[in-house]
Amino acid sequence: MYSQTRVYFPYVSPFDPCPPIRVKTFQVNPQLFIGFQPENLPQFSPMEALRHGVLWPALYSPYAGRGDQEGLEG
């Protein structure tokens, strides 16, 4: 499976008065990695599906809020 987290390095101007953010990250939707819906895709149980917000584990993408990201700037 491909990583859902992407990293890029924005341009840092020598004239920018703010401290630079050298590395930024963003999340890519897992739907981009599945071209079509395959047959017999595994499913969460009903309670797990409600907890995760999606029926299929292949489409689950955990969300990390700003306070939850350890070591990631962005």
Secondary structure, DSSP 8 states (H G I E B T S, - for coil): ---SEEEE-----TT-SS-----EEEE--GGGG-SS--TT-----HHHHHHHT-S-GGG------TTT-SS---
